[in-house]
């Protein structure tokens, strides 16, 4: 109550900023926060192609295992960080969400498609929507503050 508006996708310079004088600079609940009645383990993130062109596509696959004693649902989230952007971008950008239900001990493979022209674009200094060559960190997590695994994608 009364907290300043915060969001998960702060600019890089702001992501490591100090707290406000009377409150933390982080959101009370990060995007995707929530608890279920079981636990999940994230394993084996992989890209079908780890290098694509500016008009290319790839798939991100990750294994999610229900390690608890009850059936449960996990919201798996895909984030992207552009490592060489020519303009200031948010530190992480949400690019996919999948809701997964699993029985105790069950492993589920979750897939996300990444299309450069949709998921890796930015608006450059001339106000054009472009895909810039470079490396992108692909991050998989259960919330924006709980990133479990990652991979590197190169755009040529």
PEVEN-V496261 format. One line per field, one symbol per residue. psi: psi as a letter, one per 30 degrees, with the letter a starting at -180 (. if undefined). burial: 1 if it has 24 or more other ideal C-beta (glycine too) atoms within 12 Angstrom, else 0. A space follows every 10 residues. Layout:
psi->???
burial->???
This chain:
psi->kgklkllfhl leeffgllll egllgllekl kgklkagalk kkliklkfkg kllfglllkk kkkkkjgagl llkkjkkklk kjfhkflklk ekkkfkkkkk kklkfkkkkk kkkkkefefg lljafghkjl kklakkkkkk lflffikell lkkkk.
burial->0000000101 0000000000 0000010001 1100000101 0100111000 0100011111 1111110000 0111111111 1110100011 1111110101 0100000101 0101110011 1100000000 1101011111 1111111111 111110
